[in-house]
């Protein structure tokens, strides 16, 4: 009976350890201009300058080799998927964030040096760049910037969509965090 109890306890510990190992560490995602659960400044929307915001993250676990970012609007669903406004991947594991106003005409980012090699993937607009909020008037939409810490330097190619990226990073996510803000267009 004692041996059965020991084996049972060992199995429980093994299952608990495996579950803990699969749970990504919590990253903190912030921005100097985007505040959690507040309105996105118009300069970061299609109604303004359509500039990507500066983003910072902290709390990446040891062993982080790359980061990836997906920016989407979960209030808009097409074909069972939330609408994607921006995808960036192959961000070096030493990066602490992304600067504001990344170029819209550059797929592979070369500057600043701390994000060199990063790639802007395809948004829901089928374009490789940031596209700010422009929801239909009438109700606020919630926009989510999700950052993933990855345990490997994955050989990701240009032109990935969010779905392709998520498939490629499956099993490599060791940290994850999000910043959520809102934007609403008023009826005219």
DRENLUM-132996 format. One record per residue (C-alpha): residue number from 1; x, y, z. Coordinates in Angstrom, 3 decimals, padded with zeros to 6 digits. Layout:
+-----+----------+----------+----------+
|  nr |       px |       py |       pz |
+-----+----------+----------+----------+
| NUM |        X |        Y |        Z |
...
+-----+----------+----------+----------+
//
This chain:
+-----+----------+----------+----------+
|  nr |       px |       py |       pz |
+-----+----------+----------+----------+
|   1 |  000.000 |  000.000 |  000.000 |
|   2 |  002.843 |  002.406 |  000.840 |
|   3 |  004.490 |  001.857 | -002.549 |
|   4 |  001.201 |  002.653 | -004.292 |
|   5 |  000.917 |  005.912 | -002.307 |
|   6 |  004.495 |  006.879 | -003.208 |
|   7 |  003.893 |  006.143 | -006.892 |
|   8 |  000.608 |  008.095 | -006.805 |
|   9 |  002.312 |  011.085 | -005.146 |
|  10 |  005.143 |  010.977 | -007.706 |
|  11 |  002.636 |  010.979 | -010.565 |
|  12 |  000.807 |  013.972 | -009.090 |
|  13 |  004.090 |  015.887 | -008.741 |
|  14 |  005.073 |  015.010 | -012.318 |
|  15 |  001.746 |  016.209 | -013.715 |
|  16 |  001.885 |  019.394 | -011.604 |
|  17 |  005.460 |  020.097 | -012.731 |
|  18 |  004.538 |  019.589 | -016.386 |
|  19 |  001.553 |  021.938 | -016.044 |
|  20 |  003.694 |  024.583 | -014.344 |
|  21 |  006.349 |  024.278 | -017.058 |
|  22 |  003.715 |  024.897 | -019.742 |
|  23 |  002.302 |  028.027 | -018.105 |
|  24 |  004.055 |  031.084 | -019.584 |
|  25 |  005.610 |  033.580 | -017.188 |
|  26 |  003.680 |  036.841 | -016.880 |
|  27 |  005.206 |  039.720 | -018.847 |
|  28 |  004.282 |  043.319 | -018.088 |
|  29 |  003.516 |  045.334 | -021.241 |
|  30 |  003.368 |  049.135 | -021.025 |
|  31 |  003.532 |  052.228 | -023.210 |
|  32 |  004.258 |  055.890 | -022.513 |
|  33 |  001.189 |  056.880 | -024.573 |
|  34 | -001.198 |  053.918 | -024.289 |
|  35 | -002.705 |  053.409 | -020.850 |
|  36 | -004.416 |  050.156 | -019.877 |
|  37 | -008.199 |  050.266 | -020.314 |
|  38 | -008.118 |  053.904 | -021.435 |
|  39 | -008.725 |  055.530 | -024.823 |
|  40 | -005.977 |  055.157 | -027.420 |
|  41 | -004.613 |  058.582 | -028.419 |
|  42 | -005.817 |  059.594 | -031.878 |
|  43 | -002.235 |  059.774 | -033.248 |
|  44 | -002.079 |  055.962 | -032.948 |
|  45 | -005.320 |  055.497 | -034.927 |
|  46 | -006.308 |  055.683 | -038.578 |
|  47 | -008.199 |  058.869 | -037.656 |
|  48 | -004.883 |  060.515 | -036.753 |
|  49 | -001.272 |  059.949 | -037.791 |
|  50 | -001.580 |  056.140 | -037.700 |
|  51 |  001.747 |  055.900 | -035.841 |
|  52 |  002.671 |  052.748 | -033.979 |
|  53 |  003.062 |  053.402 | -030.244 |
|  54 |  006.222 |  052.797 | -028.270 |
|  55 |  005.844 |  049.595 | -026.261 |
|  56 |  007.937 |  048.271 | -023.405 |
|  57 |  007.916 |  044.929 | -021.668 |
|  58 |  009.496 |  043.468 | -018.570 |
|  59 |  009.510 |  040.204 | -016.668 |
|  60 |  010.885 |  038.045 | -019.476 |
|  61 |  012.052 |  034.713 | -018.090 |
|  62 |  015.658 |  033.572 | -018.289 |
|  63 |  016.145 |  031.741 | -021.537 |
|  64 |  014.182 |  034.231 | -023.656 |
|  65 |  015.752 |  034.207 | -027.139 |
|  66 |  013.117 |  036.097 | -029.162 |
|  67 |  009.919 |  038.057 | -028.747 |
|  68 |  006.842 |  038.277 | -030.955 |
|  69 |  003.970 |  040.765 | -030.874 |
|  70 |  000.382 |  040.499 | -032.087 |
|  71 | -001.935 |  043.518 | -031.988 |
|  72 | -005.588 |  042.709 | -032.587 |
|  73 | -009.182 |  043.776 | -032.056 |
|  74 | -011.123 |  040.964 | -030.380 |
|  75 | -014.370 |  042.879 | -030.932 |
|  76 | -014.104 |  042.207 | -034.683 |
|  77 | -014.186 |  038.572 | -035.751 |
|  78 | -013.832 |  037.391 | -039.352 |
|  79 | -013.933 |  033.680 | -040.089 |
|  80 | -013.666 |  032.818 | -036.405 |
|  81 | -010.514 |  034.938 | -035.919 |
|  82 | -010.030 |  038.300 | -034.263 |
|  83 | -008.972 |  041.076 | -036.621 |
|  84 | -005.206 |  041.680 | -036.640 |
|  85 | -003.737 |  045.184 | -036.869 |
|  86 | -000.029 |  044.364 | -036.505 |
|  87 |  002.343 |  041.422 | -036.288 |
|  88 |  006.038 |  041.744 | -035.389 |
|  89 |  008.347 |  038.789 | -034.795 |
|  90 |  012.008 |  037.783 | -034.587 |
|  91 |  012.455 |  040.592 | -032.063 |
|  92 |  015.793 |  039.878 | -030.337 |
|  93 |  015.528 |  038.390 | -026.849 |
|  94 |  017.547 |  041.295 | -025.462 |
|  95 |  014.971 |  043.888 | -026.604 |
|  96 |  012.995 |  045.677 | -023.910 |
|  97 |  010.347 |  046.997 | -026.305 |
|  98 |  009.608 |  048.626 | -029.648 |
|  99 |  010.094 |  052.310 | -030.440 |
| 100 |  007.235 |  054.521 | -031.622 |
| 101 |  006.439 |  055.137 | -035.258 |
| 102 |  008.077 |  052.150 | -036.899 |
| 103 |  008.308 |  052.599 | -040.676 |
| 104 |  005.405 |  051.285 | -042.714 |
| 105 |  007.559 |  050.676 | -045.790 |
| 106 |  010.071 |  048.348 | -044.137 |
| 107 |  009.358 |  044.652 | -043.581 |
| 108 |  012.711 |  043.714 | -042.005 |
| 109 |  013.586 |  046.271 | -039.356 |
| 110 |  017.219 |  047.360 | -039.206 |
| 111 |  017.027 |  050.267 | -036.774 |
| 112 |  017.253 |  050.883 | -033.946 |
| 113 |  020.015 |  048.336 | -033.366 |
| 114 |  018.287 |  046.650 | -030.403 |
| 115 |  015.468 |  045.403 | -032.660 |
| 116 |  017.536 |  044.775 | -035.813 |
| 117 |  016.361 |  041.639 | -037.584 |
| 118 |  012.754 |  041.994 | -036.448 |
| 119 |  010.108 |  041.399 | -039.104 |
| 120 |  006.718 |  043.055 | -039.526 |
| 121 |  004.290 |  040.299 | -040.553 |
| 122 |  001.012 |  040.562 | -042.402 |
| 123 | -001.941 |  042.237 | -040.720 |
| 124 | -005.589 |  041.612 | -041.502 |
| 125 | -005.128 |  044.230 | -044.217 |
| 126 | -002.623 |  041.853 | -045.892 |
| 127 |  000.117 |  044.449 | -045.332 |
| 128 |  003.352 |  044.171 | -043.323 |
| 129 |  002.962 |  047.170 | -041.064 |
| 130 |  001.062 |  048.767 | -038.200 |
| 131 | -002.508 |  049.866 | -038.912 |
| 132 | -004.235 |  051.677 | -036.075 |
| 133 | -007.848 |  051.409 | -034.964 |
| 134 | -010.696 |  052.530 | -037.221 |
| 135 | -013.786 |  050.752 | -035.902 |
| 136 | -017.271 |  051.501 | -037.131 |
| 137 | -018.949 |  054.242 | -035.084 |
| 138 | -021.177 |  053.313 | -032.222 |
| 139 | -019.358 |  051.243 | -029.643 |
| 140 | -015.870 |  051.066 | -028.151 |
| 141 | -013.513 |  048.347 | -029.339 |
| 142 | -010.853 |  046.760 | -027.147 |
| 143 | -007.409 |  046.578 | -028.742 |
| 144 | -004.825 |  044.144 | -027.411 |
| 145 | -001.050 |  044.234 | -027.795 |
| 146 |  000.175 |  040.757 | -026.789 |
| 147 |  003.892 |  040.093 | -026.383 |
| 148 |  005.277 |  036.551 | -026.383 |
| 149 |  008.696 |  035.576 | -024.982 |
| 150 |  010.127 |  032.605 | -026.879 |
| 151 |  012.710 |  030.046 | -025.808 |
| 152 |  014.426 |  029.770 | -029.209 |
| 153 |  015.692 |  031.891 | -032.068 |
| 154 |  013.203 |  030.560 | -034.573 |
| 155 |  014.001 |  030.768 | -038.314 |
| 156 |  010.805 |  032.658 | -039.144 |
| 157 |  010.435 |  033.960 | -042.699 |
| 158 |  008.916 |  037.207 | -043.950 |
| 159 |  005.205 |  037.408 | -044.687 |
| 160 |  003.742 |  035.427 | -041.798 |
| 161 |  000.185 |  036.089 | -040.690 |
| 162 | -000.808 |  035.908 | -037.028 |
| 163 | -002.091 |  032.353 | -037.477 |
| 164 |  001.119 |  031.207 | -039.167 |
| 165 |  003.184 |  032.895 | -036.469 |
| 166 |  001.181 |  031.301 | -033.665 |
| 167 |  001.616 |  027.874 | -035.247 |
| 168 |  005.381 |  028.442 | -035.605 |
| 169 |  005.848 |  029.542 | -031.977 |
| 170 |  003.647 |  026.822 | -030.478 |
| 171 |  005.622 |  025.026 | -027.786 |
| 172 |  008.169 |  027.872 | -027.532 |
| 173 |  006.165 |  030.452 | -025.519 |
| 174 |  007.783 |  030.872 | -022.103 |
| 175 |  006.345 |  034.294 | -021.281 |
| 176 |  003.281 |  036.294 | -022.277 |
| 177 |  001.708 |  039.624 | -021.416 |
| 178 | -000.771 |  042.076 | -022.882 |
| 179 | -001.794 |  045.705 | -022.874 |
| 180 | -005.464 |  046.405 | -023.614 |
| 181 | -006.852 |  049.839 | -024.494 |
| 182 | -010.025 |  051.091 | -026.185 |
| 183 | -010.988 |  053.239 | -029.109 |
| 184 | -014.398 |  054.386 | -030.253 |
| 185 | -015.480 |  056.440 | -033.225 |
| 186 | -018.422 |  058.687 | -032.483 |
| 187 | -021.359 |  058.738 | -034.922 |
| 188 | -021.381 |  061.861 | -037.078 |
+-----+----------+----------+----------+
//
